[in-house]
Amino acid sequence: MKILLVDDEEMMIELFSELLSEEGYEVETALNGNQGIEKYKSFAPDLLVLDLMMPDLTGFEVCSYIREQEKDSSTKILLLTGMGGNDIEEKGLKAGANGVLFKPIPIDKLITKISQV
């Protein structure tokens, strides 16, 4: 499975990338929403894991863009956020995400969620 991780926190990207690679996933990364969209186009991931709050484009915006521009895409999208609230999950699903995960998230929970999408 090909996974694209998009997060503006380099430590988070490095940690998740290394751990997911060890689990046998092919992983690419991007540090902001614009890079994420470009990598999405060239990498064609099976799963896109997006941080919600990034400085240029939010995870909501990237998710919405991909769902609008790539209508035939089978790519699954998970949003990661440190913000709480049911409205975040509702807004994420409305943007086209397949799920919303709340930080901090233990890596075993992330891997379990990835295997379920």
GIPE-V194517 format. One record per backbone hydrogen bond with DSSP energy under -1.0 kcal/mol. CO is the residue of the C=O (numbers start at 0). NH is the residue of the N-H. If there is no record, write none. Layout:
co=CO nh=NH
co=CO nh=NH
This chain:
co=0 nh=25
co=1 nh=45
co=1 nh=46
co=2 nh=27
co=3 nh=48
co=4 nh=29
co=5 nh=50
co=8 nh=12
co=9 nh=13
co=10 nh=14
co=11 nh=15
co=12 nh=16
co=13 nh=17
co=14 nh=18
co=15 nh=19
co=16 nh=20
co=17 nh=21
co=19 nh=24
co=20 nh=23
co=25 nh=2
co=27 nh=4
co=29 nh=6
co=31 nh=35
co=32 nh=36
co=33 nh=37
co=34 nh=38
co=35 nh=39
co=36 nh=40
co=37 nh=41
co=38 nh=42
co=39 nh=43
co=45 nh=75
co=46 nh=3
co=47 nh=77
co=48 nh=5
co=49 nh=79
co=51 nh=58
co=57 nh=61
co=58 nh=62
co=59 nh=63
co=60 nh=64
co=61 nh=65
co=62 nh=66
co=63 nh=67
co=64 nh=68
co=65 nh=69
co=69 nh=72
co=75 nh=47
co=76 nh=97
co=77 nh=49
co=78 nh=100
co=79 nh=51
co=80 nh=102
co=84 nh=88
co=85 nh=89
co=86 nh=90
co=87 nh=91
co=88 nh=92
co=89 nh=93
co=90 nh=94
co=91 nh=96
co=98 nh=78
co=100 nh=80
co=105 nh=109
co=106 nh=110
co=107 nh=111
co=108 nh=112
co=109 nh=113
co=110 nh=114
